[in-house]
Amino acid sequence: MWLFERVTRGDWLKITPRGLVADPRGGFSWLPQEYGVWPSLDAFEAAVTALKGFLKALPTLYNADPKRMYLMGFSQGAAMSYATAMRHPGLVQAIAGLVGFMPGDCQRSPRLKALRELPIFMAVGIHDPLIPREQSSECASTLRQAGAQLTYHEYNSGHKLNTQGFQDLRAWWADR
């Protein structure tokens, strides 16, 4: 997440928690995931609980303002951000979901109401080999139906954010 350091103001406290599970391909993830399988909201429960505890500790540890907690997640981190907001309404005030997805069973979940009026930036790579454009479109549709304040951008990229995406994300964060 260090690549995204410059998309927010310099005086912001930026914390990047690491996923809980060692990924066999390298790095860490929030939960094991098979290619093309979109984990359910319940599958994120342990990771969401850990992230909630982490966020609740920030005001004490860093004097963070609990009324200004924003999440930004890349790929599975975007799904974690949506899952956290859905499971704990009011905990976060905005989400930037970068080339990610929503938990697989959210379309009809009563928890979607937690996303109503929540500002969300969604960036999609139209050539993403991991998260097909159709999946991203379905996620955007779900967010719109939930009443989120969705800012949706598609980019001529794969599973990454290109230069225009960084510029759009920086502008979106400036409004927060």
Phi, psi and omega per residue, in radians:
M1 nan -0.120 -3.138
W2 -1.027 -0.469 3.106
L3 -1.049 -0.469 -3.070
F4 -1.637 0.101 -3.127
E5 -0.943 -0.684 -3.015
R6 -1.551 0.075 -3.130
V7 -1.496 -0.173 3.096
T8 -2.073 2.904 -3.136
R9 -1.060 2.648 -3.118
G10 -1.150 -0.427 -3.100
D11 -1.548 0.064 3.090
W12 -1.375 2.513 2.988
L13 -1.420 2.098 -3.105
K14 -2.025 2.090 -3.123
I15 -2.098 2.306 -3.141
T16 -2.159 1.598 3.117
P17 -1.204 2.527 -3.138
R18 -1.547 2.523 3.067
G19 -0.970 2.791 -3.043
L20 -1.476 -0.363 -2.959
V21 -2.001 2.221 3.048
A22 -1.156 2.211 -3.129
D23 -1.541 2.250 -3.125
P24 -1.072 -0.353 3.114
R25 -1.510 -0.043 -3.109
G26 2.014 2.571 3.137
G27 1.351 -2.717 -3.082
F28 -2.371 2.713 3.051
S29 -2.377 3.000 -3.131
W30 -1.449 -0.460 3.060
L31 -2.822 2.717 3.091
P32 -1.097 2.479 -3.106
Q33 -2.577 2.344 3.053
E34 -1.500 2.619 3.118
Y35 -1.006 2.272 3.080
G36 1.355 0.067 3.114
V37 -1.866 2.220 -3.103
W38 -1.761 1.818 -3.082
P39 -0.970 2.575 3.140
S40 -1.267 2.882 3.075
L41 -1.026 -0.715 3.126
D42 -1.105 -0.536 3.136
A43 -1.095 -0.443 -3.122
F44 -1.520 -0.008 -2.978
E45 -0.964 -0.864 -3.116
A46 -1.108 -0.735 -3.136
A47 -1.183 -0.699 3.111
V48 -1.114 -0.725 3.115
T49 -1.065 -0.737 3.119
A50 -1.137 -0.758 -3.137
L51 -1.160 -0.680 3.099
K52 -1.043 -0.795 3.100
G53 -1.049 -0.708 3.110
F54 -1.077 -0.843 -3.125
L55 -1.134 -0.672 3.139
K56 -1.157 -0.449 -3.137
A57 -1.425 -0.360 -3.054
L58 -1.028 -0.706 3.116
P59 -1.054 -0.667 3.126
T60 -1.300 -0.769 -3.070
L61 -1.279 -0.667 -3.001
Y62 -2.250 0.179 -3.090
N63 1.017 0.573 3.123
A64 -1.269 2.552 3.129
D65 -1.413 1.981 -3.107
P66 -1.144 -0.253 3.100
K67 -1.588 0.051 3.126
R68 -2.336 0.917 3.089
M69 -1.706 2.076 -3.136
Y70 -2.094 2.520 3.106
L71 -2.009 2.496 3.023
M72 -2.361 2.176 -3.119
G73 -2.327 2.493 3.099
F74 -1.842 2.259 3.096
S75 1.062 -2.003 3.131
Q76 -1.134 -0.455 3.076
G77 -1.125 -0.521 3.049
A78 -1.157 -0.785 3.107
A79 -1.058 -0.695 3.091
M80 -1.074 -0.710 3.139
S81 -1.102 -0.818 3.116
Y82 -1.092 -0.781 -3.126
A83 -1.073 -0.705 3.131
T84 -1.123 -0.796 3.137
A85 -1.129 -0.641 -3.134
M86 -1.258 -0.644 -3.113
R87 -1.395 -0.453 -3.071
H88 -2.328 1.295 -3.127
P89 -0.931 2.376 3.101
G90 1.517 -0.180 -3.125
L91 -1.217 -0.657 3.133
V92 -2.102 2.636 -3.069
Q93 -1.872 -0.136 3.079
A94 -2.919 2.718 3.129
I95 -2.373 2.372 2.922
A96 -1.957 1.929 3.123
G97 -1.774 1.918 -3.019
L98 -1.832 2.119 -3.084
V99 0.585 0.965 -3.099
G100 -2.181 -2.748 -3.085
F101 -2.655 2.934 3.034
M102 -1.714 2.682 3.028
P103 -0.889 2.514 -2.926
G104 -1.087 -0.394 -3.037
D105 -1.963 0.434 -3.014
C106 -1.405 -0.368 -2.979
Q107 -0.926 -0.617 -3.097
R108 -2.013 0.233 -3.091
S109 -1.294 2.360 3.053
P110 -1.138 -0.285 3.133
R111 -1.258 -0.222 3.118
L112 -1.034 -0.490 -3.111
K113 -1.045 -0.365 3.110
A114 -1.170 -0.315 -3.122
L115 -1.580 -0.080 -3.124
R116 -1.029 2.239 3.117
E117 1.212 0.025 3.136
L118 -1.327 2.186 3.075
P119 -1.170 2.212 -3.128
I120 -2.351 2.245 3.007
F121 -1.787 2.185 3.134
M122 -2.160 2.094 3.123
A123 -1.909 2.318 -3.075
V124 -2.216 2.322 2.987
G125 -1.619 2.018 -3.031
I126 -1.220 -0.219 3.097
H127 -1.964 0.431 -3.090
D128 -1.199 2.085 3.128
P129 -1.364 -0.261 -3.095
L130 -1.672 -0.635 -3.127
I131 -2.191 1.718 -3.084
P132 -1.032 2.625 -3.138
R133 -0.957 -0.655 3.137
E134 -1.082 -0.700 3.111
Q135 -1.125 -0.750 3.117
S136 -1.102 -0.730 3.117
S137 -1.097 -0.702 3.111
E138 -1.118 -0.712 3.099
C139 -1.097 -0.759 3.128
A140 -1.084 -0.725 3.108
S141 -1.065 -0.738 3.115
T142 -1.095 -0.741 3.123
L143 -1.126 -0.701 3.102
R144 -1.130 -0.773 3.135
Q145 -1.103 -0.523 3.116
A146 -1.301 -0.248 -3.139
G147 1.569 0.275 3.091
A148 -1.159 2.669 3.026
Q149 -1.487 1.386 -2.987
L150 -1.495 2.238 2.940
T151 -1.913 1.937 -3.001
Y152 -1.971 2.262 3.114
H153 -2.329 2.367 2.980
E154 -1.893 2.454 -3.110
Y155 -2.223 2.651 3.112
N156 -1.400 1.242 -3.082
S157 -2.628 3.074 3.082
G158 -1.713 -2.274 -3.105
H159 -1.534 1.086 3.125
K160 -2.874 2.985 3.089
L161 -1.843 2.192 -3.129
N162 -1.515 -3.084 -3.068
T163 -1.029 -0.767 3.123
Q164 -1.106 -0.648 3.095
G165 -1.075 -0.744 3.094
F166 -1.081 -0.720 -3.140
Q167 -1.138 -0.773 3.132
D168 -1.130 -0.711 3.129
L169 -1.136 -0.747 3.095
R170 -1.035 -0.773 3.132
A171 -1.131 -0.713 3.133
W172 -1.108 -0.788 3.123
W173 -1.114 -0.588 -3.141
A174 -1.062 -0.489 3.101
D175 -1.334 -0.219 -3.132
R176 -1.451 nan nan
